[in-house]
């Protein structure tokens, strides 16, 4: 018999960090620590849309131009790939805020975060993987 997955709450109190907002309660399909790949959380391949900003001034024609609207439809595949990456980033960042503590070695933090990122995105050579490393110099570790 298959065990039911217990999802962790998305809510996370970050009040002990200076200038870092807390995560609010919202629909969430992830465990703690994160183990469910992003693609498995959104089996229909439609990933959360972040903030959408309207074009302004001389670029406002882009929202009414038929040619630009058609191009927007053609770009949907790329947008979904970017939204998948953004969701992976959000989930790893949320988990990192609960995982990183004073006293942890920097190299351990970096290796753990990079491994979690590759796990959740289901790294597959050029199809999916790490866009850029964490950005920590080995000299800092």
C-alpha positions in Angstrom: 0.0 0.0 0.0 1.3 3.4 -1.0 2.1 5.8 1.8 0.4 9.3 1.7 3.0 12.1 1.3 3.0 14.6 4.2 3.5 18.1 2.8 5.3 20.7 4.9 3.7 24.0 5.4 4.9 26.8 3.1 4.7 29.2 5.9 8.1 30.0 7.5 8.8 32.6 10.2 12.0 34.5 9.3 11.6 37.2 12.0 15.0 36.2 13.5 16.6 37.4 10.2 17.1 41.1 9.8 15.3 42.5 6.7 14.1 39.1 5.5 10.4 38.6 5.1 8.5 35.6 6.3 6.9 33.1 3.9 3.1 33.2 4.0 0.8 30.2 4.1 -0.2 29.1 0.6 -0.9 26.0 -1.4 2.3 23.9 -1.3 3.2 20.4 -2.5 6.6 20.0 -1.0 8.1 18.1 1.9 10.6 19.3 4.4 13.4 18.9 3.5 12.3 19.2 -0.2 12.3 15.8 -2.0 9.5 16.1 -4.6 10.8 17.2 -8.0 9.2 20.3 -9.4 7.9 18.5 -12.4 6.1 16.0 -10.2 4.4 18.8 -8.3 3.0 20.2 -11.5 2.2 17.2 -13.7 0.3 19.3 -16.2 3.5 21.2 -17.0 1.9 24.6 -16.0 4.1 26.3 -13.4 3.1 29.2 -11.2 3.1 32.6 -12.8 5.0 35.2 -10.8 4.5 39.0 -11.0 3.4 40.2 -14.4 4.2 43.8 -15.3 2.6 45.7 -18.1 4.7 47.4 -20.7 4.6 51.2 -20.4 5.4 54.2 -22.5 6.9 53.5 -25.9 6.7 49.7 -25.3 2.9 49.7 -24.6 2.2 48.7 -28.2 3.5 45.2 -27.3 0.3 44.4 -25.5 -2.0 45.4 -28.4 0.1 44.3 -31.4 -1.3 41.2 -33.1 2.3 40.2 -34.1 3.6 40.5 -30.6 0.6 38.6 -29.2 1.3 35.7 -31.6 5.0 35.8 -30.7 3.9 35.6 -27.0 2.0 32.4 -27.7 5.0 30.9 -29.5 7.2 31.8 -26.5 5.0 29.9 -24.0 7.2 26.8 -24.0 10.2 29.0 -23.0 8.1 30.8 -20.4 7.1 27.5 -18.8 10.7 26.3 -18.6 11.7 29.6 -17.0 8.7 29.3 -14.5 9.8 25.8 -13.6 13.3 27.1 -12.9 11.9 30.0 -10.9 9.7 27.6 -8.8 12.8 25.4 -8.1 14.7 28.6 -7.0 11.8 29.6 -4.7 11.6 26.1 -3.1 15.4 25.8 -2.6 15.6 29.4 -1.3 12.7 28.7 1.2 14.4 25.6 2.4 17.8 27.3 2.6 16.3 29.9 5.0 15.5 27.1 7.4 18.6 25.1 6.8 21.4 27.6 7.0 22.5 28.3 10.6 25.5 29.9 12.2 28.2 27.4 12.7 27.6 25.5 9.4 30.6 25.4 7.2 30.2 27.5 4.1 31.4 24.7 1.8 28.8 22.3 3.3 26.0 24.9 2.8 27.0 25.5 -0.9 27.3 21.8 -1.7 24.0 21.0 0.0 22.1 23.8 -1.8 23.6 22.9 -5.2 22.7 19.3 -4.7 19.2 20.1 -3.7 18.8 22.4 -6.7 19.9 19.6 -9.1 17.6 17.1 -7.3 14.5 19.2 -7.5 15.0 20.3 -11.1 15.8 16.6 -12.1 19.1 17.6 -13.7 19.5 16.2 -17.2 22.6 17.5 -19.0 21.4 20.4 -21.3 17.7 19.8 -20.8 17.6 20.8 -17.1 20.3 21.7 -14.6 22.1 24.5 -12.9 22.1 27.8 -14.7 24.9 29.1 -12.6 26.7 28.0 -9.5 26.1 29.4 -6.1 28.9 31.9 -6.6 31.0 31.2 -3.6 34.8 31.2 -4.0 36.6 28.2 -2.6 38.9 30.8 -1.0 35.9 31.9 1.2 35.3 28.4 2.5 
